[in-house]
């Protein structure tokens, strides 16, 4: 038996012993997702047991080094773990922008002090982060951002506004792009880290047509941000005025995260048929089957890109391909579920539809092709950087 086969066998046995039955069921509502943070609560004992088992094993961030709270798994071992968790339908033990976005940036750009402090807090679910990027008038053209940090020697005084800040009203800290030099559009942005409980920080939820929303407006009014949180723990990642380098790196991980939001889910046929007792006409069955073929192809593309990353052959624009294809697939998936569900899928508050879940989820997917960079912008990047088409 090879080392990888042994690891798979051990992983399967560990999951069987540690993943409660309740944590192998599909996520039904927001409370089924554990985000961690200083104000976090568990929905039930099963959720708590699953999180704590994975935390202690390093499986909240399995590919991170052990000294930063991970399990130190190789890419091949991490893939096996993902496959075995998927095989039993295991829920993620911890959802976190710290894991998906800030963590990779800190691993690449952070100081050792930042890694020891923040990565371990993220891995243990002790801190919940939000992202301060977009502003009114600065979405796709992010470098035009106007939130400004005035230099006061040992701290900055930050004033401005962010928008579409996901879960800002629930986050503990924010990783935030702040202009610190008004004379240089690109080399005048600093990637700051600060506490959302700081005086002068306020949030206002934004309601979407789905009836709920993770998005918020975030306001900074004379917020004092220290330049350091201790020895080798600066309050900024990378260099002062060079935060755009960090921001671009993180955007790739954000787009990979958004692209994975059910884009490659092949449960479309089962989800649609379960609502109709299998009574679907041949045309609808064919459309559902075509979707699942495309979803499998998308998943294969993702595996190919991961393999290319391992050997250093990945193209920097590949996350844009994943983001575009994944979000458009997810929109198509929910269109099909709505079509297959008939008039029942249009219900908004009924018990049969779990409070209008099909319709609300369908409406929510409309934001997928806007957040993290619009589909139009992704296509522009793909055409210029991968297909090398001439500009208009």
C-alpha positions in Angstrom: 0.0 0.0 0.0 1.4 3.4 -1.0 1.8 6.3 1.5 -1.2 8.1 -0.2 -3.4 5.0 0.0 -2.5 4.6 3.7 -3.4 8.2 4.3 -6.7 7.8 2.5 -7.5 4.7 4.7 -6.5 6.6 7.8 -8.5 9.7 6.8 -11.6 7.6 6.1 -11.4 6.0 9.5 -10.8 9.3 11.2 -13.8 10.9 9.5 -16.0 8.0 10.3 -15.1 8.3 14.0 -15.2 12.1 14.3 -17.8 13.5 11.9 -21.3 13.3 13.5 -24.2 12.2 11.4 -25.8 15.7 11.7 -22.6 17.2 10.1 -23.1 15.0 7.0 -26.4 16.6 6.0 -26.8 19.4 3.5 -26.6 22.9 4.8 -30.2 24.2 5.2 -29.8 27.6 6.7 -27.2 30.2 8.0 -27.0 28.6 11.4 -25.7 25.4 9.8 -22.5 27.2 8.9 -20.0 27.9 11.6 -17.9 31.1 11.1 -16.1 31.3 14.4 -15.1 34.7 15.9 -15.3 36.2 19.4 -19.1 36.3 19.4 -19.6 32.9 17.8 -22.1 30.3 19.1 -22.7 26.7 18.0 -26.1 25.6 16.7 -25.8 22.3 18.5 -23.4 19.8 20.1 -22.7 18.1 16.8 -21.5 21.3 15.2 -19.3 22.0 18.2 -17.8 18.5 18.3 -17.1 18.5 14.6 -15.4 21.9 14.7 -13.3 21.0 17.7 -12.2 17.7 16.3 -11.0 19.3 13.1 -9.4 22.2 14.9 -7.4 19.9 17.1 -6.4 17.8 14.0 -5.4 20.9 12.0 -8.2 20.2 9.5 -9.8 23.6 9.5 -6.8 24.6 7.4 -5.3 21.2 6.5 -2.7 22.5 4.0 -1.3 25.2 6.3 1.9 24.5 8.2 1.5 23.0 11.6 3.1 26.0 13.3 0.3 28.1 12.0 -2.6 25.9 13.1 -2.8 23.6 10.1 -2.1 19.9 9.5 0.9 20.4 7.2 -0.7 18.2 4.5 0.9 18.0 1.1 -1.3 19.1 -1.9 -2.0 15.4 -2.7 -3.0 14.6 0.9 -5.2 17.7 1.1 -6.9 16.6 -2.1 -7.5 13.1 -0.6 -9.1 14.8 2.5 -11.4 16.9 0.3 -12.4 13.8 -1.6 -13.1 11.8 1.5 -15.1 14.6 3.1 -17.1 15.0 -0.1 -17.8 11.3 -0.2 -19.6 11.4 3.1 -21.2 14.8 2.6 -19.2 16.4 5.5 -19.9 20.0 6.1 -16.8 22.4 6.3 -16.0 22.6 10.0 -15.2 26.3 9.7 -16.1 28.9 7.1 -13.9 32.0 7.1 -12.7 34.8 4.9 -9.5 34.4 7.0 -9.1 30.9 5.5 -10.0 31.7 2.0 -8.6 35.1 1.5 -6.5 36.8 4.1 -4.6 33.6 5.2 -3.0 32.9 1.7 -2.0 36.6 1.6 -0.4 36.4 5.0 1.4 33.1 4.1 2.9 34.9 1.1 3.5 38.5 2.3 3.2 38.4 6.1 5.9 38.7 8.7 6.6 35.8 11.0 5.0 37.7 13.8 1.8 38.2 11.8 1.7 34.6 10.8 2.1 33.3 14.4 -0.6 35.6 15.7 -3.3 35.9 13.0 -3.0 32.5 11.2 -3.3 30.6 14.4 -6.3 32.7 15.5 -7.9 32.0 12.1 -7.2 28.3 12.2 -8.7 28.1 15.7 -11.8 30.0 14.8 -11.0 32.8 17.2 -11.2 35.7 14.8 -13.7 36.5 12.0 -12.6 38.8 9.2 -14.3 40.9 6.6 -12.8 42.5 3.5 -12.7 46.3 2.9 -12.2 46.7 -0.8 -15.0 48.1 -2.9 -16.2 51.7 -2.4 -19.1 53.7 -4.0 -17.6 54.5 -7.4 -14.7 52.2 -6.9 -15.8 48.6 -7.8 -14.2 47.2 -10.9 -11.8 50.2 -10.9 -10.6 49.4 -7.4 -7.4 51.5 -7.6 -9.6 54.7 -7.7 -10.5 54.1 -4.0 -10.7 57.2 -1.8 -10.7 55.9 1.8 -7.7 57.8 3.2 -5.3 57.2 6.1 -3.6 60.3 7.3 -0.1 59.6 8.7 0.2 60.6 12.4 3.7 59.1 13.0 2.8 56.0 15.1 -0.8 55.6 13.7 -3.1 56.5 10.8 -6.4 58.3 11.1 -8.7 56.7 8.6 -11.7 58.3 7.0 -13.9 56.9 4.2 -16.5 54.4 3.2 -16.6 50.8 1.9 -19.6 49.0 0.3 -20.7 45.4 -0.3 -18.6 44.5 2.8 -19.8 40.9 3.4 -20.7 40.2 7.0 -19.1 43.5 8.2 -21.8 43.6 10.9 -20.6 40.3 12.3 -16.8 40.5 11.7 -14.2 41.1 14.5 -11.5 42.5 12.2 -11.2 43.9 8.7 -8.4 43.7 6.1 -8.8 47.0 4.3 -7.4 48.9 1.4 -6.6 52.4 2.4 -5.0 55.2 0.3 -1.9 56.5 2.1 -0.4 58.5 -0.7 -2.7 60.6 -2.9 0.0 61.3 -5.5 0.4 57.7 -6.8 -2.7 55.7 -7.9 -1.1 52.3 -7.6 1.8 52.8 -5.2 -0.2 54.8 -2.7 -2.4 52.1 -1.2 -1.7 50.3 2.1 -3.2 46.9 3.1 -4.3 47.5 6.7 -5.5 45.2 9.4 -7.7 46.7 12.2 -10.4 45.9 14.8 -14.0 46.5 13.7 -14.7 47.5 17.3 -12.4 50.5 16.9 -14.1 53.9 17.7 -15.4 55.4 14.5 -16.2 52.2 12.7 -19.9 51.6 11.9 -21.8 49.3 9.6 -25.2 49.3 7.9 -26.7 46.2 6.3 -27.8 46.3 2.6 -31.0 44.4 1.9 -31.1 42.5 -1.4 -34.2 41.4 -3.4 -33.8 37.9 -1.9 -35.0 39.3 1.4 -31.7 38.9 3.2 -28.1 39.8 2.5 -24.5 39.4 3.9 -23.6 42.8 2.5 -23.1 46.0 4.4 -22.0 49.6 4.0 -19.0 50.3 6.3 -18.0 53.8 7.5 -14.8 55.0 8.9 -14.9 58.3 10.8 -11.5 59.4 12.3 -10.6 55.8 13.0 -7.2 55.5 14.7 -5.2 52.6 13.3 -1.9 51.9 15.1 1.1 51.0 12.8 2.0 48.0 15.0 0.4 45.5 17.3 3.6 44.4 18.8 7.1 43.2 17.8 7.1 42.0 14.2 3.3 42.4 14.0 2.8 45.5 11.8 -0.8 46.6 11.2 -0.3 46.4 7.5 0.6 43.5 5.2 3.6 43.9 2.8 4.9 47.4 2.6 3.4 50.8 3.2 2.0 52.2 -0.1 2.5 48.8 -1.8 -0.8 47.2 -0.7 -1.9 46.9 -4.3 0.5 44.0 -4.7 -1.1 42.2 -1.8 -4.6 43.2 -3.0 -4.1 41.6 -6.5 -2.7 38.4 -5.0 -5.7 38.2 -2.6 -8.2 38.8 -5.4 -7.1 35.6 -7.1 -8.0 33.6 -4.0 -11.3 35.5 -3.7 -12.3 34.7 -7.2 -11.4 31.0 -6.6 -13.6 31.1 -3.5 -16.6 32.6 -5.4 -16.1 30.3 -8.3 -16.4 27.3 -5.9 -19.8 28.5 -4.7 -21.7 25.5 -6.0 -20.7 26.1 -9.6 -19.5 22.6 -10.0 -22.2 21.0 -7.9 -23.6 18.0 -9.8 -26.6 17.5 -7.5 -28.9 19.5 -9.8 -30.8 16.5 -11.1 -31.4 15.1 -7.7 -32.4 18.5 -6.2 -34.8 19.2 -9.0 -36.4 15.7 -9.1 -36.8 15.6 -5.3 -39.2 18.5 -5.6 -41.2 16.8 -8.4 -41.2 13.2 -7.5 -39.2 12.5 -10.7 -42.0 13.9 -12.9 -39.9 15.9 -15.3 -40.4 16.1 -19.0 -37.7 14.7 -21.4 -36.5 18.2 -22.4 -36.0 19.3 -18.8 -34.2 16.0 -18.0 -31.9 16.6 -21.0 -31.1 20.2 -19.8 -30.3 19.0 -16.3 -28.1 16.2 -17.7 -26.3 18.7 -19.9 -25.7 21.0 -16.9 -24.2 18.1 -14.9 -21.8 17.3 -17.7 -20.7 20.9 -17.8 -20.3 21.0 -14.0 -18.1 17.9 -14.1 -16.0 19.5 -16.8 -15.7 22.6 -14.6 -14.5 20.4 -11.7 -11.9 18.8 -14.0 -10.7 22.2 -15.1 -10.2 23.1 -11.4 -8.2 20.0 -10.8 -6.1 20.7 -13.8 -5.3 24.2 -12.6 -4.4 22.9 -9.1 -2.0 20.5 -10.7 -0.4 23.3 -12.7 0.0 25.4 -9.6 1.9 22.5 -7.9 4.5 22.4 -10.7 4.7 26.2 -11.2 2.9 26.3 -14.6 -0.3 28.1 -13.7 -1.3 31.2 -15.6 -2.0 34.2 -13.2 -5.3 34.8 -15.0 -6.6 31.3 -14.4 -8.6 32.4 -11.3 -10.5 34.7 -13.6 -11.5 31.7 -15.8 -12.6 29.8 -12.7 -14.5 32.8 -11.4 -16.4 33.4 -14.6 -17.2 29.8 -15.4 -18.1 29.0 -11.8 -20.5 31.9 -11.2 -22.2 31.5 -14.5 -22.7 27.8 -13.8 -24.1 28.5 -10.4 -26.6 31.0 -11.9 -27.6 28.4 -14.5 -28.0 25.7 -11.9 -30.5 27.7 -9.9 -32.4 28.7 -13.1 -32.8 25.0 -13.8 -33.9 24.3 -10.2 -36.5 27.0 -10.5 -37.7 25.7 -13.9 -38.0 22.2 -12.7 -39.7 23.3 -9.5 -42.6 24.9 -11.4 -45.0 27.2 -9.5 -44.0 25.7 -6.2 -40.5 27.1 -6.6 -41.9 30.6 -6.7 -43.4 30.3 -3.2 -41.8 32.8 -0.9 -42.7 31.9 2.7 -44.2 28.4 2.6 -43.1 25.5 4.9 -42.9 23.3 1.8 -40.1 25.4 0.3 -38.4 26.1 3.7 -39.3 29.7 3.6 -38.9 30.2 -0.1 -35.4 28.8 -0.2 -35.4 27.9 -4.0 -36.5 31.4 -5.0 -34.3 33.2 -2.5 -31.2 31.2 -3.5 -32.0 31.9 -7.2 -32.2 35.6 -6.6 -29.0 35.5 -4.5 -27.0 34.0 -7.4 -27.5 37.2 -9.5 -24.8 38.8 -7.3 -22.3 36.1 -8.1 -21.5 37.6 -11.5 -20.9 41.0 -9.9 -19.1 40.4 -6.6 -15.3 39.8 -6.8 -15.2 41.3 -10.3 -18.1 41.3 -12.8 -18.3 38.6 -15.5 -17.7 41.3 -18.1 -14.4 42.3 -16.4 -13.4 38.6 -16.1 -14.0 38.1 -19.8 -11.8 41.2 -20.6 -9.0 39.8 -18.5 -9.3 36.4 -20.1 -9.3 37.9 -23.7 -6.3 40.1 -23.0 -4.1 37.9 -20.8 -4.8 34.4 -21.9 -6.1 34.7 -25.5 -3.9 37.7 -26.1 -6.6 39.4 -28.2 -5.9 43.0 -29.3 -7.5 45.8 -27.2 -10.5 47.7 -28.6 
